[in-house]
Amino acid sequence: MTRIAPASTGVDDATAERLAAALRCATISREDPAETNLAEFDRLAAHLEGAFPLVHRHLSWETFGHSRLYRWDGTAAAGTGTAAAAILLAHMDVVPVDDEDGWTHPPFAGAVDGDFIWGRGAIDDKSRVLAILEAVESALAEGIRPQRTIYLAFGHDEEVFGEAGATRMARRLRDLGVRADLLLDEGGVITTGVADGVDRPVATIMVGEKGFATVRLSVVDVGGHSSMPGRQTAVGRLARAVARVQDHPFPLRLTPVTLEMVTRLREVMSEPRRTLLGWTGVAGPAIARILALRPQTEALVRTTTAPTMIHGGVKPNVLPQRAEAFVNFRILPGDLVADVLRHTRKVVRDKKVVVELAGATSEPTPDPAAGPEVELVAELAREVVPGIVVTVGIVPGATDSRHYDDLAVTRCNFAPIVLTGQDLERIHGTDERISRVNYARLITFNKLLIARLARFA
């Protein structure tokens, strides 16, 4: 049996430096691929191949653009693609930085101190890429091999919807006829002080995700001088439409996954919440209203509406001929992209406002539910971080795993890192970092998972 060091002491300097070197590669995804610096992705690829020689010697792998798909053949079905135990996802790209002066360390310096590894991508999501490779490299050094095949799929464009990376890798697995027991990706974490009424760390294993759609509202009108305006300018009409959309959100709704989430949390909640949650069949609407009081939990009970951009006009004294606004929706399972368009047109109630989809869209996971391997992930999480309470949920944002949904029996979006509310704000924000202890937890979790797949798959 493999020996796995405890995560409580944090990673050593050499392990921290391997992650830090990856963070120094500015693998920023851009909406326009022509603006992406591909040389940084080449630097990262060279680092991965140099830092993990056993992985690149013993696993077969292929590239899709700068995405990397690895196959670790299992002993029970060497050379075949169908007998898969797991597909482990992570992504190598990061979002841009727009507040570099506010960082304690430059975002791509890969600074390491006694407690933290700093840099854009430290949590989202290079730490998971490196942690998986650390675990596989360690297993190979010990002669461990899974009974059934494990795939590693590392995308290069998750932050811009994964069309050139995850989509192509998922298609490749589909062509191979892969059907895995477990699909594991980013999403849920262990939080402290975030779940209202719970005084223990809460591990939320996400079992699906919301969809997304951005709607463009546009108005075209006659221009002219601002000294002789009509009764309604393009900007005024547009502003009224945006206000209507924001003031008329989708209705609250308690989905089966959210119901399971609160049911699992009920036993560790204080009164009167515990009693209330015991009456979910009757008090469902009340529970939904309580969850809607905070933005972090409102996303669990409705399709959310967020006006994000508005443009119109060229000078203060010129009537605008065109104005447009963009509203982003994150779609709760049970609603569809088409429902977003219908709802928006209904609440705008103005035929002079054009309502249309803008950019990529994604439907929510159709029927998210906890699959059989959720309990394995929960068991390993408890081993890495004792004393936690484990529940389920759905990812409010979008991840690469939506491209792979049909390729596994159980989908889990989860990493066993312990974060506060302030830590969560660092993701895509200023001073992103991961503690040495959390990084050790990630590596230990993946080592434990591989050990289980080697023994019982």
N, C-alpha and C positions, 0 to 999 in steps of 0.2 A: 504494500500500500504506500502511495506517495506521501511524503511529509510536506505539510503546508504550514509555513510560518504564520504566526498570528499577525493580524493587520494592525493591532493597536499601537505598535511601535513606529509605524510609518516606513516609507521606502528609504533605502540607502542612497547615497549620493550618486552612484553610478546609474541606478534605475531612474532617479529624478532627472539626471542629465540626459538620458535617452529621450524622455518626454520633452524636456526643455529644448533639445535640438530640433525636435519636430515643430515646436511652437515658434521657432525662429524662421520657419518657412512661411512666408506670407501668402498662403494658399487661399486668397480671397475670391469668392464667387461674385461675378458681376451679372447683372441682368443682360447686358450685351456681351456675349462670349468674346467678341473682339477686344474688349477691355480687360480680359482676364490675363494675368501674367503667368503663362504656362511654365516658364522657367522655374517658378517657385514650386510648382507641382513636381517638376523633374528633380529638384533638390530634395523634396520630401521622399520621392520614390527611391533615390539613391541612398538616403539615410536609412530607410526601412530595410532595404536589401543588405546594407552593411551592418546594421545593428542586430539583425535577426537572421544569421546565416543558416541555421538549421531549418528554419521555416522555409527559406527559399531553396534549400537543397532537397528537402523531403516532401514538400507539398507541391502539387502541380498548380499552376496559376496562369491566368491570362488577363489581358488588359482590355478595357473598353473606354477609349479615350484615356483619361488618367485614373479611371476607376480600376479596382483590382479585385478579381474573383479568384479565391483560393479553394482548392479541394484537398481535403485530408482524408485519404481513403481509409475506410474501416477494415478491420480484419475479417468481418463476416461477409463482406461483399466487395473485396478489393477490385478496383477498376470499374465499378458500376456507378451510375449516377443516382439510381432510384432509392437505394437503401440509406436514406439520410436520417441522422439523429437530430441534427440542428443546423440552422442557418443563422450565423452570428453577423449582425449588421453593425456598421458604424460609418461615419463619414469624415473625410479628410479636409474638406473645405470649411471656411469660416466666413462670417459676415464682415463687412467693412468697419472701420473705426472712424467715428466722426468727432471724437473729443480727446484726441491723443494727449493734449496738454494736461488733461485731468487725471491721467494714469500715474500711479505711484512709480511704476517702471514702464518704459516704452512697451506698447502692446506686442511687439514682435521681438523683444529682447530675450525672451526665454529666461527670465531671471529666476534664480533659485536661492532661497534662504533656509533657515533652520526649520521653518514651518510650512512654507508654501512654494508651489511652482506657479509662476505668474505668466500670463499671456493670453491673447485671443485664441480660443480653442481649448483652453485648459480644462474646461468642463464640456463645452459643446464644440467638437466631440472627439478631439484628438486623443484625449486621455483614454477613451474607450478603445480606439484603434490600437494604441500602444499597449494597453492592458491585455487585450486579447492576444496580441503577438507575444507579449512577455509570458503569458500563461502557456501558449502553444510551444514556444521555444524551450521553456522549462520542462514541459512534458516530454518533448523530443529528447532532451538531454538525459532524462531519466528512463528512456525507452518505453514510455507510455504511448499507447495507440488506442484510439476508440474502436469499439466493436462495429459501429456503423459510421458511415461517412459524415464528416462535418464540413460545412462550407463557411468560408469567411468572405463577406462581400463589403468592400470598403468603397463608398461612393465619393465622387469628386465634385458633385454639384447639387447636393441635398438642399443647400440654402437657396437655390433657384429652381426647386421643384424636381430635380433628379432625372430629367428627361434624357440626358446624354449618358448618364451613369447607371443609376438604379434600374431604370426602365429596360435598358439593354441587358444588364446582368440578370434581371428577373426573367426576361425573355429567353436567355440562354439556359437558365435552370428549367424553365418550362419545356424547352425543346429536349432537354435531357430526361424529362419525365420525373423530375425531383418532387418528392412529397416528404417533407420533414415532420418530425414530431413537434419541434420547437422552433419558432422564429423569435429571436431576441434582438431588440434594438433600443435606442435611447427613448427617453420620455419620462417615466416615473422615477422618483428618488425617495429617499427617507427624509422627512422634514421634522423639524422641532419648532414648536411654538406657532405653527401655521394652522393646524386643524383646531378649530374653535371647540373648547370643551374637552380636549384630550391632552393629558399631561405626559403622555409617553411619546417617543418618536414614532412616526407613522410612515410605514413603507407602502407606497401606492404603486401597485403593479398595473400598468395600463394595458387593457386588452382590446383596444381599438382606438380610433381617433375621429375627431370631427372633420367634416369637409370644409372647403373654403371656396369663396367666390368673391370677386371684386366687381362691383356694379359702377358703371360710369353714368352720371347724370349730366346731360348737356343741354344748353339753351342757345339758340341762334336768334338774334334780334337785329333791328335796324340801329345802326350807329348814329352818331351825331354829336352835337355839343351839349355838355352837361347843363348849360343854361336853359335848354328847352327840352327837358326829359318828358317821356311819356309817363303814363300812370305806373308802369312797371318796367324796370330795366332788366337786362339779362341777368345781372348779378342779383338783383332783388328776387327775381323769380326763382333762380337757382337756390338762393339762401333759404327761401321758404320751403322748397322741396327737400333740402337737406334737413331742415328742422323737423319736417313731418316724418321723415324716415327715422330720425333719432328719437322722436317723441312717441313713435308707435312701434315698439320692438315686437319681436315674435313672442307668442305666449309662453308662459312657464310650463314645463313638462318634466315629470319625474320618470326617467327611462329605467328599464330593468337593471342596467349596469350601475346607475347612481343609487338605485334602491339597494342593490347588493353592497355597494360601498358603505352606505350609512348603516346597514344591518350588521356588517362586520365590525364597524366602529362602535356600535351601540354598547357593547359590554364594557368598554373602557371609558365611557362617557359618564359625567356626573349628572345628577338629577337637576332639573326636570327633563333634560334632553333624553335620558335613557328611557323614561316612561313614554315620552312622546314618540320616540322611534319604535317602540313596541307596538304602536298603533298605525303603522305605515299604511295599512289598507284603508283606514278612515282618514288619517291625518296627512295623506300624501300631498295635497295642495298646500297645507300649512308648512310642511317640510320644505317644499319647493320655494315658498316665499322666504323662509329663513335662509336658505342657501343663496337666494338672490340678493341678500343684503350686502354681500361682499363680492367685488369683482372676481376674486380668485375662485369662488364657488358658484357665482352666477353662471359662469361658462358651462357648468355641469347640468343646468336645468333650462337652458334656452339656446336657440340660435342667436348669437350675439351680433350686434350692429355697431360698426365703428367708422364714422366719417373720418377719413385720413388725409385727403388732399383736396384743395379747391383753387381754381385759377380763373381769372377773368379781368379783362381790362388792360389798357396799356398806359393810361395817364389819368390823373385825378379829375381832369376836366373834359374827358372824352367818354361818351357813352359806349360801353363795350358791345361789340357785335357778337361775341361768343363768350360763354362761361361754362366751365365744367367742374365737376366734383367727383371724387371717388369714395365709395363706401365699401369697407371690407366686412364680409360676413363669415363667421365660423359656424358651420352647420351641424346641428345636433343630429345624431342618428334618428331616423324617422322623418326628417325633412330632406329635401333634395335641392339641387341647384335651381331647378325649374321653379320650386316653391319660392326661392329668394326673389327671382324676377317677378313672379306674380304678386308677391307681397309688396315689393317696392312700388310697382305700378299702381297697386290698389291704394297705398297710403299717400303717394305723391298727388294723385288726382289732378293731373295737369297734362293735357295732351301736347302742350308746347315744350314739355320736358322730355327729352329722349332718354329712355332707360334701356341700357344694354350691358352685356357682360364685357369685361375688360381683362385680358390676360388669361392665364391658366386657371382652371377650376379643378376641383376634386370632390367627388361625392364622399360622404362620411362612410365609415365602416357599416355595412348593412345591418348586421345583428351582432354587435360585440358581446362576447360572453367569456367567462373564465373557462379556458380549456383545461384538459387533464394535467398538463405540465406546469400550470400555475402553482400548484402545491410544491413541486420540486423547486421552482424559483423562490417561493416563500421560505421553504426549509433552508435553502442555502443562504438567503438573506438573514435569517435568524441566527445562523451559525456565524456569519461575519459580524453582525451587529446584534448581540443578545439584547433581549428586553423590548424589542420593537413590537408594535401591533401592525398586522399586515391587512391591507384592504385592496380593492381593485378600483379602476377608474378608466377614463378615456383621455387621450392626449388632446388638449385644446388646440394645439397647433398642428402642423403637418410634418411628417417624417417620411423617410424613404420606405419604411415598412409597408406603406399603403400599396406600393407596387408589387409586393410579395404576398399579399394576403391569402391568395389561393394556393400557396406553395407549402403551407404548414397547417397542422391540426390545431396547434396552440400558438397564439401570438402574445408576446409579452414585451412591453416597452418599459424597461426598468434598469436602473443601475444602483447598487447599494452604497451610495454616498450620502452622508448626513449633511443637510443644508438648512440654514435658517432662512427666514424671509429675506433678510438682507443679502444672503448668498445668492438667492434666486434672482435678485435684481442685477447681479453681476453678469448673468448669462445674456449675451448680446449687449451688455452694458459696459460701464467703466470698471477697470481693475478686475477683470475676470481672472480667477485663480483657482487652484485646487490644492487642498492641504496634502502634505505627505501621507497623513493617516488615511484620508479618503482615497488617495491613489493606491495605497496598499490594499484597501478594502476592494477596490475594483479588480486588482490583480488576483487577490485571494479568491474572490467570488468566481472568476473565470477558471482558476486552477481547480477549485472544488467542482465546478460544473463539468470540466473535462474529465476529472477523476470519476465522477458519477457516470458519465457517458461511457467511459472505458470499462467500468465494472458491470453496468446494468443495461446498457443500450441493447 
